[in-house]
Amino acid sequence: MSGREEITQVLCKESDMKDGEMREFEVQGQSILLVRHNGVFSAVGNKCSHYGAPLSKGVLVGDRIRCPWHGACFNVRNGDIEEYPGLDSLPCFKITVENGSVCIVTSKKALESAKRVKPMSDRSAGDRSTVVIIGSGPAALVCAETLRQEGYTGRIIMVTRETNIPYDRTKLSKAMNAKAAEIYLRPIEFYKEHEIEVWTEKEVVSINTDDARVKFKDGSFLQYSQLLIATGSRPRELKCPGSTFKNVFYLRCPEDANAISEAATSKNVVIMGSSFIGMEVAAFLSDKASSVSVIGKSDVPFQAVLGKQIGEVVMKLLKERGVNFYMRTEVREILGSDGQVKEVILRNGTRLPADVVVAGIGVIPVSNFLKGSRVAVSTKGEIYVDQFMRTSVPDVFAAGDVVSFPLAMMDGHRTSIGHWQMAHAHGRIAALNMLNKQVPVNSVPYFWTSLLGKSIRYAGYGEGYTEILMKGTLEELKFLAFYLKDDIVVAVSSMNFDPIVSQVAELIFTGKRITKKDVLDEDFINVIGKL
């Protein structure tokens, strides 16, 4: 049988599925998701285009399915991606209903593709406009792709100081030995095919918004019609004595991750910082280094974001793998000889052997090149944008970790959120508004961390929470934490409790409120499900 030959297969009886129901079917060895909504059947691929999660285990609200793992959303009528992370849409299949039987009509070739790239416009020689994108993270890439998907025919130039084309930065601390090419978000041919220019090793030093011109470190200039600043953040540098010794590392790019992984093998590693980067690095190196020590200022890891109880669980998990913790302290000095790290001295006088030091003590927005420009930035260096990702200067947009933006779920409260998912969303919104579509950013923050094969998921905005309500069993690593402010759930985190985090994200997105009373109900999962 040729790949294009038509296949018709009965999936089920029309009466087998209720309205609002979804079900997984196998067709020629491929997983298909069938949905019935308002009496209409539709079918899409069942694997999320991000990391392949089974969407049948996700959350269906109307025509929108949300992934149970990382919160990406797809329209089940056409398969289009509507929320991130991820870049691709789902394959969509023809469904017919004949004599009470629901049938899929497709081909072998169509079934074999788990992802679908939205159609993109070609560049037109007659279009003299140029969009310049500074940065190469998800905000930059999604902006470039959305412009082409929405019919933009001008020139698109993405410039980055890095040596690599866009890659999956979330893997740097989770799979530190992965080579850059293994984590590229798109192959190099993709950019050529869609005429998106990517200039690597090209550092921006200033922007003249009056002349619409970008200046580079090498002295060259670039004119733009519209500009997107998506430069992200950089690791905060250590200030203690000895911080310039060899083998003091910061994690920013694949080369950094590879160098740490290589230098740490069978060596003594000290990690400064007990937040997400530090903990993921500790987990990765726990069975490779001869010792791993984590230094943190709080009582437990993740304390400010996830709370003390979850922090204690994570600390216990890593301690069982031999990771040592030195909490409620910080480094006083790094000692070494011949320029090489040998020892770390803590504030309380404790001395730790150290062949490798990894600093994960926070990040700073990369916006120093805006000094002297008319683009408004905060005292922390965050670029101020409105709900359309517009800066204080016309035709200059900004997106991702570098911005301070109004968060829809907090009634427009301005914040900066360094999530992989949110950067994708910002990139799309920036592109749509470059094309005058007037679409505001309306995403619910969603992130995850992965440690020793265990994942913690989080959705919402919990800053300033006043109470945490725990469900499940922390000891069995199956728990839910609801973060409340004025008796309203503002965020949720979980381990082994899918798809609750995605369910809560979807409720927050649609404007529903989950109260303390809802969470305290014995049948809280059903109560939340009916909201």
For each residue, the residues with C-beta under 8 A, 3 or more apart:
1: 5 108
2: 5 108
3: 107 108 109 112
4: 107 108 109
5: 1 2 107 108
6: 105 106 107
7: 27 28 104 105 106 107 108 111
8: 103 104 105
9: 27 28 103 104
10: 101 102 103
11: 25 27 32 34 43 102 103 104
12: 16 17 23 25 34 101 102
13: 16 100 101 102
14: 17 41 97 100 101 102
15: 100
16: 12 13 102
17: 12 14 21 23 34 36 41 102
18: 21 36
19: 36 37 38 39
20: 36 37 60
21: 17 18 35 36
22: 33 34 35 36 55 56 60 65 76
23: 12 17 33 34 56
24: 31 32 33 34 46 54 56
25: 11 12 31 32 33 34 104
26: 29 30 31 32
27: 7 9 11 30 32 104 106 111
28: 7 9 108 111
29: 26
30: 26 27 45 111 112 114
31: 24 25 26 45 46 47 54 56
32: 11 24 25 26 27 43 44 45 46 93 104 111
33: 22 23 24 25 43 44 45 46 55 56 65 76
34: 11 12 17 22 23 24 25 41 42 43 95 102 104
35: 21 22 41 42 43 44 60 63 65 76
36: 17 18 19 20 21 22 39 40 41
37: 19 20 40 42 60 62 63 76
38: 19
39: 19 36
40: 36 37
41: 14 17 34 35 36 95 97 102
42: 34 35 37 63 76 77 92 95
43: 11 32 33 34 35 92 93 95 104
44: 32 33 35 55 65 74 76 79 90 91 92 93
45: 30 31 32 33 49 79 90 91 113 114 115
46: 24 31 32 33 54 55 56
47: 31 52 53 54 55 114
48: 51 52 53 54 55 58 67 69 70 72 74 86
49: 45 72 74 81 86 87 88 89 90 114 115 116
50: 53 67 69 70 72 84 85 86
51: 48 69 70 86
52: 47 48 114
53: 47 48 50 57 58 67 68 69 70
54: 24 31 46 47 48 57 58 68
55: 22 33 44 46 47 48 58 65 67 68 74 90
56: 22 23 24 31 33 46
57: 53 54 68 498 499
58: 48 53 54 55 65 66 67 68 499 502
59: 65 66 68 499 502 503 506
60: 20 22 35 37 64 65 66 76
61: 64 66 506 510
62: 37
63: 35 37 42 75 76 77
64: 60 61 73 74 75 76 82 506
65: 22 33 35 44 55 58 59 60 73 74 76
66: 58 59 60 61 71 72 73 83 499 502 503 505 506
67: 48 50 53 55 58 70 71 72 73 74 502
68: 53 54 55 57 58 59 498 499 502
69: 48 50 51 53 448 455 457 498
70: 48 50 51 53 67 85 86 421 446 448 457
71: 66 67 83 84 85 421 444 446 457 459 501 502 505
72: 48 49 50 66 67 81 83 84 85 86 421
73: 64 65 66 67 81 82 83 506
74: 44 48 49 55 64 65 67 79 80 81 82 89 90
75: 63 64 78 79 80 82
76: 22 33 35 37 42 44 60 63 64 65 79
77: 42 63 92
78: 75 89 92
79: 44 45 74 75 76 89 90 91 92 116
80: 74 75 89 90 118
81: 49 72 73 74 84 86 87 88 89 90
82: 64 73 74 75
83: 66 71 72 73 421 425 443
84: 50 71 72 81 138 142 421 424 425 428 443
85: 50 70 71 72 138 420 421 424
86: 48 49 50 51 70 72 81 424
87: 49 81 117 141 142 145 185 186 424
88: 49 81 115 116 117
89: 49 74 78 79 80 81 115 116 117 118
90: 44 45 49 55 74 79 80 81 115 116
91: 44 45 79 110 111 113 114 115 116
92: 42 43 44 77 78 79 116
93: 32 43 44 104 105 106 110
94: 104 105 106
95: 34 41 42 43 102 103 104 105
96: 102 103 105
97: 14 41 100 101 102 103
98: 101 103
99:
100: 13 14 15 97
101: 10 12 13 14 97 98
102: 10 11 12 13 14 16 17 34 41 95 96 97
103: 8 9 10 11 95 96 97 98
104: 7 8 9 11 25 27 32 34 43 93 94 95
105: 6 7 8 93 94 95 96
106: 6 7 27 93 94 110 111
107: 3 4 5 6 7 110 111
108: 1 2 3 4 5 7 28 111 112
109: 3 4 112 113
110: 91 93 106 107 113
111: 7 27 28 30 32 91 106 107 108
112: 3 30 108 109
113: 45 91 109 110 116
114: 30 45 47 49 52 91
115: 45 49 88 89 90 91
116: 49 79 88 89 90 91 92 113
117: 87 88 89 120
118: 80 89 145 149
119: 149
120: 117 145 148 149 194
121: 148 149 150 151 152 153
122: 153 195
123: 127 153 154 155 195
124: 127 153 154
125:
126: 153
127: 123 124 153 154 155
128: 154
129: 154 155 225 226
130: 154 155 156 157 222 223 224 225 226
131: 144 147 152 154 155 156 157 224 225 226 227 228 434
132: 157 159 214 222 224 226 227 228
133: 140 143 144 156 157 158 159 227 228 230
134: 140 159 160 204 214 227 228 229 230 231
135: 139 140 158 159 160 228 229 230 231 232 400 402
136: 140 141 158 160 162 164 165 166 198 200
137: 140 141 166 169 230 232 400 401 423
138: 84 85 141 142 166 169 185 400 420 423 424 427
139: 135 142 143 228 230 232 399 400 423 424 426 427 430
140: 133 134 135 136 137 143 144 158 160 166 228 230 399 400 427
141: 87 136 137 138 144 145 158 166 185 186 427
142: 84 87 138 139 145 146 423 424 425 427 428 431
143: 133 139 140 146 147 228 230 399 427 428 430 431 434
144: 131 133 140 141 147 148 156 158 196 431
145: 87 118 120 141 142 148 149 194 196
146: 142 143 149 150 427 428 431 432
147: 131 143 144 150 152 156 431 434 435
148: 120 121 144 145 151 152 156 194 196
149: 118 119 120 121 145 146
150: 121 146 147 431 432 435 437
151: 121 148 435
152: 121 131 147 148 156 431 434 435
153: 121 122 123 124 126 127
154: 123 124 127 128 129 130 131 225
155: 123 127 129 130 131 195 197
156: 130 131 133 144 147 148 152 195 196 197
157: 130 131 132 133 197 199 222
158: 133 135 136 140 141 144 166 196 197 198 199
159: 132 133 134 135 199 202 204 214 216 222
160: 134 135 136 140 164 198 199 200 201 202
161: 201 202 203 204
162: 136 200 201 253
163: 180 200 201 253 255
164: 136 160 167 180 184 200 253 254
165: 136 184 186 188 191 198 200
166: 136 137 138 140 141 158 184 185 186 198
167: 164 171 180 183 184 185 254
168: 171 183 184 185
169: 137 138 172 420
170: 173 174 420
171: 167 168 174 175 178 183
172: 169 175 176 251 253 254 256 257
173: 170 176 251 257 276 277 280 281 284
174: 170 171 280 284 450
175: 171 172 178 183 284
176: 172 173 257 258 260 261 281 284 285
177: 257 258 261 262
178: 171 175 182 183 254 257
179: 182 183 254 258
180: 163 164 167 183 184 253 254 255
181: 184
182: 178 179
183: 167 168 171 175 178 179 180 254
184: 164 165 166 167 168 180 181 187 188
185: 87 138 141 166 167 168
186: 87 141 165 166 190 191
187: 184 190
188: 165 184 191 192
189: 192 193
190: 186 187 193 194 196
191: 165 186 188 194 195 196 197 198
192: 188 189 195
193: 189 190
194: 120 145 148 190 191
195: 122 123 155 156 191 192
196: 144 145 148 156 158 190 191
197: 155 156 157 158 191
198: 136 158 160 165 166 191
199: 157 158 159 160 202
200: 136 160 162 163 164 165
201: 160 161 162 163
202: 159 160 161 199 216 217 218
203: 161 216 217
204: 134 159 161 207 214 215 216 217 231 369
205: 215 216 217 369
206: 214 215 369 371 372 373
207: 204 213 214 215 227 369 370 373 375 396
208: 211 212 213 215 373
209: 212 373 374 375 393 396
210: 374
211: 208 223
212: 208 209 223 224 225 227 395
213: 207 208 221 222 223 224
214: 132 134 159 204 206 207 221 222 224 227
215: 204 205 206 207 208 219 220 221
216: 159 202 203 204 205 219 220 221 222
217: 202 203 204 205
218: 202
219: 215 216
220: 215 216
221: 213 214 215 216
222: 130 132 157 159 213 214 216
223: 130 211 212 213
224: 130 131 132 212 213 214 227 395
225: 129 130 131 154 212 395
226: 129 130 131 132 395 396 397 434
227: 131 132 133 134 207 212 214 224 395 396 397
228: 131 132 133 134 135 139 140 143 397 398 399 427 430 434
229: 134 135 367 370 375 383 391 396 397 398 399 402
230: 133 134 135 137 139 140 143 398 399 400 402 423 426 427 430
231: 134 135 204 365 366 367 369 400 402
232: 135 137 139 365 366 400 401 402 423
233: 363 364 365 366 401 402 418
234: 250 252 363 364 366
235: 250 251 252 359 360 361 362 363 364
236: 359 361 362 363 364
237: 243 250 359
238: 243 248 272 331 334 359 361
239: 243
240: 243 331 332 333 334
241: 333 334
242: 245 248 333 334 335 336 341
243: 237 238 239 240 248 334 359
244: 248
245: 242 248 334 336 339 340 341 357
246: 336 339 340 341
247: 263 340 341 355 356 357
248: 238 242 243 244 245 334 341 357 359
249: 256 259 260 263 356 357 358 359
250: 234 235 237 256 358 359
251: 172 173 235 256 257 260 277 281 358 360
252: 234 235 256
253: 162 163 164 172 180 256 257
254: 164 167 172 178 179 180 183 257 258
255: 163 180 258 259
256: 172 249 250 251 252 253 259 260
257: 172 173 176 177 178 251 253 254 260 261
258: 176 177 179 254 255 261 262
259: 249 255 256 262 263
260: 176 249 251 256 257 263 264 281 285 356 358
261: 176 177 257 258 264 265 284 285 288
262: 177 258 259 265
263: 247 249 259 260 267 355 356
264: 260 261 267 269 285 288 289 355 356
265: 261 262 288 289
266: 288 289 290
267: 263 264 289 290 355 356
268: 289 290 291 293 352 353 354 355 356
269: 264 285 289 291 292 293 354 355 356 357 358
270: 293 295 344 352 354 356 357 358
271: 274 278 281 282 292 293 294 295 357 358 360
272: 238 278 295 330 331 357 358 359 360 361
273: 277 278 294 295 296 359 360 361 362
274: 271 278 279 294 295 296 297 298 300 301 302 325 327
275: 278 279 301 302 305 360 362
276: 173 279 280 302 449
277: 173 251 273 280 281 360
278: 271 272 273 274 275 281 282 294 296 301 358 360
279: 274 275 276 282 283 294 301 302 314 318 449 451
280: 173 174 276 277 283 284 449 450 451
281: 173 176 251 260 271 277 278 284 285 358 360
282: 271 278 279 285 286 292 294 318 323
283: 279 280 286 318 321 323 450 451 452
284: 173 174 175 176 261 280 281 288
285: 176 260 261 264 269 281 282 288 289 292
286: 282 283 289 292 318 321 322 323 452
287: 321
288: 261 264 265 266 284 285
289: 264 265 266 267 268 269 285 286 292 356
290: 266 267 268
291: 268 269 322 324 353
292: 269 271 282 285 286 289 322 323 324
293: 268 269 270 271 323 324 325 326 344 352 354
294: 271 273 274 278 279 282 301 318 323 324 325 326
295: 270 271 272 273 274 326 327 329 330 331 344 346
296: 273 274 278 300 301 325 326 327 328 329
297: 274 327 328 329 330
298: 274 301 303 304 311 327 328
299: 303 308 311 327 328
300: 274 296 303 308 311 312 314 315 327
301: 274 275 278 279 294 296 298 311 314 315 325
302: 274 275 276 279 305 306 307 310 311 314
303: 298 299 300 306 307 308 311
304: 298
305: 275 302 458 462
306: 302 303 310 311 456 458 481 493
307: 302 303 310 311 468 481 483
308: 299 300 303 311 312
309: 312 313 468 470 474 481
310: 302 306 307 313 314 456 474 479 481 493
311: 298 299 300 301 302 303 306 307 308 314 315
312: 300 308 309 315 316 474
313: 309 310 316 317 474 475 477 479
314: 279 300 301 302 310 311 317 318 451 456
315: 300 301 311 312 318 319 325
316: 312 313 319 320
317: 313 314 320 321 451 452 454 477
318: 279 282 283 286 294 314 315 321 323 325 451 452
319: 315 316 322 323 324 325
320: 316 317
321: 283 286 287 317 318 452
322: 286 291 292 319
323: 282 283 286 292 293 294 318 319
324: 291 292 293 294 319
325: 274 293 294 296 301 315 318 319
326: 293 294 295 296 329 346 350 352
327: 274 295 296 297 298 299 300
328: 296 297 298 299
329: 295 296 297 326 346 347 348 350
330: 272 295 297 346 347
331: 238 240 272 295 334 344 345 346 347
332: 240 345 346 347
333: 240 241 242 344 345
334: 238 240 241 242 243 245 248 331 341 343 344 345 354 357
335: 242 341 342 343 344 345
336: 242 245 246 339 340 341 342 343
337: 340 342
338:
339: 245 246 336
340: 245 246 247 336 337
341: 242 245 246 247 248 334 335 336 344 354 355 356 357
342: 335 336 337 353 354 355
343: 334 335 336 351 352 353 354
344: 270 293 295 331 333 334 335 341 351 352 354 357
345: 331 332 333 334 335 349 350 351 352
346: 295 326 329 330 331 332 349 350 351 352
347: 329 330 331 332
348: 329
349: 345 346
350: 326 329 345 346
351: 343 344 345 346
352: 268 270 293 326 343 344 345 346
353: 268 291 342 343
354: 268 269 270 293 334 341 342 343 344 357
355: 247 263 264 267 268 269 341 342
356: 247 249 260 263 264 267 268 269 270 289 341
357: 245 247 248 249 269 270 271 272 334 341 344 354
358: 249 250 251 260 269 270 271 272 278 281
359: 235 236 237 238 243 248 249 250 272 273
360: 235 251 271 272 273 275 277 278 281
361: 235 236 238 272 273
362: 235 236 273 275
363: 233 234 235 236 401 418
364: 233 234 235 236 380 381
365: 231 232 233 377 380 381 382 383 401 402 416
366: 231 232 233 234 369 402
367: 229 231 370 377 381 382 383 402
368: 371 381
369: 204 205 206 207 231 366
370: 207 229 367 373 375 377 383
371: 206 368
372: 206
373: 206 207 208 209 370 393
374: 209 210 392 393
375: 207 209 229 370 383 391 392 393 396 398
376: 383 384 391 392
377: 365 367 370 381 382 383 384
378: 381 382 384 404
379:
380: 364 365 416
381: 364 365 367 368 377 378 402
382: 365 367 377 378 402 403 404 416
383: 229 365 367 370 375 376 377 391 398 402 403 404
384: 376 377 378 391 392 403 404 414
385: 388 389 390 391 397 398 399 403 404 405
386: 389 390 405 406
387: 405 406 408 412 440 441
388: 385 429 433 438 439 440 441
389: 385 386 397 398 399 403 405 426 429 430 433 441
390: 385 386 394 396 397 433
391: 229 375 376 383 384 385 396 397 398
392: 374 375 376 384
393: 209 373 374 375 396
394: 390
395: 212 224 225 226 227
396: 207 209 226 227 229 375 390 391 393
397: 226 227 228 229 385 389 390 391 430 433 434
398: 228 229 230 375 383 385 389 391 402 403 430
399: 139 140 143 228 229 230 385 389 402 403 423 426 427 429 430
400: 135 137 138 139 140 230 231 232 403 422 423 426 427
401: 137 232 233 363 365 416 417 418 423
402: 135 229 230 231 232 233 365 366 367 381 382 383 398 399
403: 382 383 384 385 389 398 399 400 416 426
404: 378 382 383 384 385 414 415 416
405: 385 386 387 389 414 415 416 417 426 441
406: 386 387 412 413 414 441
407: 410 412 413 414 415 417 445 461
408: 387 411 412 440 441 442 443
409: 444 445 460 461 490 508 509
410: 407 413 415 461 490
411: 408
412: 387 406 407 408
413: 406 407 410
414: 384 404 405 406 407
415: 404 405 407 410 461 463
416: 365 380 382 401 403 404 405
417: 401 405 407 422 445 461
418: 233 363 401 422
419: 422 423 445 446 447
420: 85 138 169 170 423 424 447
421: 70 71 72 83 84 85 424 425 443 445 446 447
422: 400 417 418 419 425 426 443 445 446
423: 137 138 139 142 230 232 399 400 401 419 420 426 427
424: 84 85 86 87 138 139 142 420 421 427 428
425: 83 84 142 421 422 428 429 441 443
426: 139 230 389 399 400 403 405 422 423 429 430 441
427: 138 139 140 141 142 143 146 228 230 399 400 423 424 430 431
428: 84 142 143 146 424 425 431 432
429: 388 389 399 425 426 432 433 439 440 441
430: 139 143 228 230 389 397 398 399 426 427 433 434
431: 142 143 144 146 147 150 152 427 428 434 435
432: 146 150 428 429 435 437 439
433: 388 389 390 397 429 430 436 437 438 439
434: 131 143 147 152 226 228 397 430 431
435: 147 150 151 152 431 432
436: 433
437: 150 432 433
438: 388 433
439: 388 429 432 433
440: 387 388 408 429
441: 387 388 389 405 406 408 425 426 429
442: 408 509
443: 83 84 408 421 422 425 446 509
444: 71 409 459 460 505 508 509
445: 407 409 417 419 421 422 459 460 461
446: 70 71 419 421 422 443 457 458 459 501 505
447: 419 420 421 457 458
448: 69 70 455 456 457 458
449: 276 279 280 455 456
450: 174 280 283 453 454 455 456
451: 279 280 283 314 317 318 454 455 456
452: 283 286 317 318 321
453: 450
454: 317 450 451 477 495 496
455: 69 448 449 450 451 495
456: 306 310 314 448 449 450 451 493 494 495
457: 69 70 71 446 447 448 493 494 495 498 501 502
458: 305 306 446 447 448 462 491 492 493 494 501
459: 71 444 445 446 491 492 501 502 504 505 508
460: 409 444 445 483 489 490 491 492 504 505 508
461: 407 409 410 415 417 445 490 491
462: 305 458 465 483 485 490 491
463: 415
464: 485
465: 462 468 483 484 485 490 491
466: 484 485 486
467: 483 484 485 516
468: 307 309 465 481 482 483 484
469: 481 482 484 516 519 520
470: 309 474 479 480 481 482
471: 479 480 481 482 497 519 524
472: 476 478 479 480 496 497
473: 476 477 478 479
474: 309 310 312 313 470 477 479
475: 313
476: 472 473
477: 313 317 454 473 474 495 496
478: 472 473 495 496 497
479: 310 313 470 471 472 473 474 494 495 496 497
480: 470 471 472 492 493 494 497 500
481: 306 307 309 310 468 469 470 471 492 493 494
482: 468 469 470 471 489 491 492 514 519
483: 307 460 462 465 467 468 489 490 491 492 493
484: 465 466 467 468 469 487 488 489 490 516 519
485: 462 464 465 466 467 488 490
486: 466
487: 484 515 516 517
488: 484 485 513 514 515 516
489: 460 482 483 484 492 504 513 514 515 516 518 519
490: 409 410 460 461 462 465 483 484 485
491: 458 459 460 461 462 465 482 483
492: 458 459 460 480 481 482 483 489 500 501 504
493: 306 310 456 457 458 480 481 483 501
494: 456 457 458 479 480 481 497 498 500 501
495: 454 455 456 457 477 478 479
496: 454 472 477 478 479
497: 471 472 478 479 480 494 500 501
498: 57 68 69 457 494 501 502
499: 57 58 59 66 68 502 503
500: 480 492 494 497 503 504 525 528
501: 71 446 457 458 459 492 493 494 497 498 504 505
502: 58 59 66 67 68 71 457 459 498 499 505 506
503: 59 66 499 500 506 507 528 529
504: 459 460 489 492 500 501 507 508 514 528
505: 66 71 444 446 459 460 501 502 508 509
506: 59 61 64 66 73 502 503 509 510
507: 503 504 510 512 514 528 531
508: 409 444 459 460 504 505 511 512 514
509: 409 442 443 444 505 506
510: 61 506 507
511: 508
512: 507 508 531
513: 488 489
514: 482 488 489 504 507 508 518 519 528 531
515: 487 488 489 518 519
516: 467 469 484 487 488 489 519 520
517: 487 520 521
518: 489 514 515 521 524 527 528 531
519: 469 471 482 484 489 514 515 516 524 528
520: 469 516 517 524
521: 517 518 524 527
522:
523: 526 527
524: 471 518 519 520 521 527 528
525: 500 528 529
526: 523 529 530
527: 518 521 523 524 530 531
528: 500 503 504 507 514 518 519 524 525 531
529: 503 525 526
530: 526 527
531: 507 512 514 518 527 528
